[in-house]
Structure formats: C-alpha cells, structure tokens
Amino acid sequence: MAGKPNKKIPNDIKSLARSFSEVSIQTLGGIARNGKSEASRVAASIALLDRGWGRPQQDQTHEIKGEIKVTLRKMLSDDGDE
C-alpha cells in the first residue's frame, strides 16, 4: 500500500489479529527450530525477537544544506511553577 495515507486499523481487526498471537508465536518458534531452509529459520527468529523485544531503533541522518533555526520555549504551568 505504498503511497496511500496511513489509516487507523479498526479495533475489531486488531482484536482478531491479536487472537492469533499465541499460535503465531508457536508457529514461528517451530520454523525457527525446524525450518527447511536457513533463510526461513532466520526470518522466524527475527520475527520472534521483534515481537519480544521490539524492533531496533533506526538512526536517521540527513544532510541539510543551509541554515537551521531552532526555537526553544519554556512552558510554565498555570500556577507559575516551573
């Protein structure tokens, strides 16, 4: 769906997908242990790690030409405390 705006996934679809969590993890675990190819075992292992620990942070670097302006503002609470 490249190029399409991100749409919120309806809760009923999320709930349905989440209901398959246990069987999906068991299936991935089986593939990680007994997959027919190294590629399938690696893919299953990565999927398990991503679900268990989250995906690694992706550092992004960009080269920017020209001037960069940064504005910092200190926000105070209604009672004036910092």
C-alpha positions as CSV (number, residue, x, y, z in Angstrom):
1,M,0.0,0.0,0.0
2,A,2.8,2.4,-0.7
3,G,1.7,5.9,-1.4
4,K,-1.6,5.6,0.5
5,P,-2.1,7.6,3.7
6,N,-1.9,5.7,6.9
7,K,-5.4,4.8,8.1
8,K,-6.3,3.7,11.6
9,I,-6.9,0.0,11.9
10,P,-10.4,-0.8,13.2
11,N,-10.3,-2.3,16.7
12,D,-12.2,-5.4,15.6
13,I,-9.4,-6.2,13.1
14,K,-6.7,-5.6,15.7
15,S,-8.6,-7.8,18.2
16,L,-8.9,-10.6,15.6
17,A,-5.2,-10.4,14.6
18,R,-4.2,-10.4,18.3
19,S,-6.3,-13.5,18.9
20,F,-3.8,-15.4,16.7
21,S,-0.7,-14.2,18.8
22,E,-0.1,-17.5,20.6
23,V,-0.5,-19.8,17.6
24,S,1.6,-17.4,15.5
25,I,4.5,-17.4,18.1
26,Q,4.3,-21.2,18.3
27,T,4.4,-21.4,14.5
28,L,7.4,-19.1,14.3
29,G,9.1,-21.0,17.0
30,G,8.7,-24.2,15.1
31,I,10.0,-22.7,11.9
32,A,13.0,-21.2,13.9
33,R,13.8,-24.7,15.2
34,N,12.9,-26.9,12.2
35,G,12.6,-24.7,9.1
36,K,13.7,-26.3,5.9
37,S,16.0,-23.5,4.9
38,E,18.4,-21.3,6.8
39,A,16.5,-18.2,5.4
40,S,13.2,-19.4,6.9
41,R,14.8,-20.0,10.3
42,V,16.5,-16.6,10.3
43,A,13.2,-14.8,9.3
44,A,11.3,-16.6,12.0
45,S,13.9,-15.8,14.6
46,I,13.9,-12.1,13.6
47,A,10.1,-12.0,13.8
48,L,10.2,-13.6,17.3
49,L,12.9,-11.1,18.5
50,D,11.0,-8.2,17.1
51,R,7.8,-9.2,18.8
52,G,9.5,-10.0,22.1
53,W,11.9,-7.1,22.3
54,G,10.7,-4.6,19.7
55,R,12.5,-3.6,16.6
56,P,15.9,-1.9,16.9
57,Q,15.9,1.9,16.7
58,Q,16.7,3.1,13.2
59,D,19.1,6.0,13.3
60,Q,18.4,8.5,10.6
61,T,20.9,11.0,9.3
62,H,20.2,13.7,6.8
63,E,22.4,16.2,5.1
64,I,20.9,19.6,5.3
65,K,22.2,22.5,3.3
66,G,21.7,26.0,4.6
67,E,20.8,27.4,7.9
68,I,18.9,25.5,10.6
69,K,16.9,27.6,13.1
70,V,15.8,26.0,16.4
71,T,13.3,27.7,18.7
72,L,13.1,26.6,22.3
73,R,10.4,27.8,24.6
74,K,9.9,27.2,28.2
75,M,6.3,26.4,29.1
76,L,5.1,27.2,32.5
77,S,2.2,25.6,34.4
78,D,-1.0,27.7,35.1
79,D,0.2,28.3,38.7
80,G,3.5,29.7,37.6
81,D,5.6,26.9,38.9
82,E,8.4,25.5,36.7
